[in-house]
Amino acid sequence: MPSFDFSLLLAGPYHEMLLAGLGMSLLLLAVSLTLALPLAATLALLRLSPWAPLRAIGWLCIEVQRNIPPLAHLLFWYFAAPELLPEAVRDWLYGHNFEAIAAVVALTLYAAAFMGEDLRSGIRSVPAVQFEASRALGLGFLPTMRLVILPQALRIATPPLLSQTLNLWKNSSLATVIGTAELMYAAAKVETETFRSFEAFAFATVCYLTVSLAIGALAAWFAHRYPPRSP
């Protein structure tokens, strides 16, 4: 039975390649999450808007994004969407790590659709009397949401948002299909060049597991530190 080659993972060019892949995966997570949260809040507010056309737009955006697999999102934004752009813009994108850009767009839109529904549920969990009291004090719809409702809704929705963050982290591995140099891409490249499959994919597996457990631990800590309040 062949031995496990720790030297492959601890030093040398393949070690650096795997670390670079891990860094790209974490960057995809951070950027996509940062963009997805405000977009999710916008979608939630559209779904709860007092105007029917805005509610319809919010519903359509969420349902379209949620019912398309993340792999299809990635392939569309990488292969199809650039064909709709002017040639100069397309050439600029192809010269600036477009694989990572397409991955961020796809992951952001997909995650925002689910997070938007989590935020909408959180908003609906806030007692209606608080909304009515704010409107009675002269606050409009958006100021009421921003100053009164959303801060409370975010606390309620944080556990499911952390669950979606975990899904976002795992979905980032799909970016390898469009050539994004993330963790799975790096592991596959190391395996191709060294034929050390176990070492390369064991490293990737441990990295995904470690970050996933960290996110899960954060969710458990938050649930313990901020238990649900009775209305």
PyMOL commands that set and color helices and strands:
alter all, ss='L'
color gray80, all
select helices_A, chain A and resi 7-10+13-47+52-66+70-84+87-94+98-125+128-136+141-178+183-194+197-225
alter helices_A, ss='H'
color red, helices_A
deselect
rebuild
show_as cartoon
